[in-house]
């Protein structure tokens, strides 16, 4: 799998928000940094699988 930069930021309600800026709308969250990163990995995988399933190109926003 390709590597993507993931940003972590504290969520107002607690936990962390993880986002992959190269994949618009690919955002998730977790209670801990580790959980947020694991959720981000799953979200990125799902994002790419959805693009493939629908015949959409993988356009990276860098």
Phi, psi and omega in degrees: 000145177294163178259139180230144174286134177237128176263136174247137174217146179297138177272145181302323183273003182109160182080199184223146174258133178242132179223147177248097187299337179286347181237094185308129178085000180274091184224142177210183179209165178207163180289328179236168177300317181297316179294319179297320178293320177295320178294323178296319178300316179295319180295319179296315179300313179296322179300311182292319178298320179295318177300314180297315182301323183264007177068025181269146178286152175272099179259119181265132178259098183257000000 
